[in-house]
């Protein structure tokens, strides 16, 4: 995966996070009609890349402006304060399964870490994590202290007092989620999946935070994904989702073997509703597959509809307001 080569510093990124102006939203913006609607922010830019490296300043602007557009606050500080508060222990749940070719961009994670610390979260109370230790190689994420003092750790220890009794069997939750942090910021990647059809916000929690049984994959991971996400919300909170679509995978996922099915979508999605986000981003993968003459995966990704039926979010495109912000 490409990384930034700008020698980014804590001071410069903190300045960038809080220096970004509130976004002028363009594209489709329908009036909010209450809790029966959801909002998904798409932030796009043609300036993300410098060759094979992401421009960290541009990515930081994209994430910050997306959060501002989501909350409607006039200033970035007020928007971030809705999610990060002094004394809160924060987990940034990345997705490394597609390494080495595609995984949560470090520039996105750094922006979230900087924003959390600037909002008063102690660096030692901030954990960047994924469940499997061996998924960290080969990636740019190295165990220990990150650029802003945050902790970079793997999970793999499970809470036997908080076990999901799902259709796929008993699945204990990772202790980073249940014991070491108070909230989870969900940082998935836009990818297809050979079994579940797609893997975005819902699946990054359901399979990324539990020691799931093999039978969890039955039925294209349905209803396990919805059951796991529902259980997760009884243990901890997921107040914000930032999905990495700077690069995306439309076939051979979730761990593509070559770059032929990876494309640069040049976007980041910000939302609080995992179902709405997955509905919107699934459509992007389906369109990309149609353009490439590949089969539709709607029938494989019914876990999204199951999650909507369980009340985990809005599952109808007609009730989702998609706001586009350009950086």
Secondary structure, 3 states (H helix, E strand, C coil): CCCCCCCCCHHHHHHHHHHCCCCCCECCCCCCCCCCCEEEEEEECCCCEECCEECHHHHHHHHHHHHHHHHCCCCHHHHHHCCCCCCCCEEEECCCCCCCCCCCCHHHHHHHHHHHHHCCCCHHHEEEEECCHHHHCCCCCCCEECCCCCEEEECCCEEEEEEEEECCEEEEEEHHHHHHCCEEEECCEEEEECCCEEECHHHHHHCCCECCCHHHHHHHHCCHHHHHHHHHHHHCEEEEEEEEEEEEECCCCCCCCCHHHEECCCEEEEECCHHHHHHHHHHHHHHHHHHCCCCCCCHHHCHHHHHHHCCCCCCCHHHEEEEEEEC
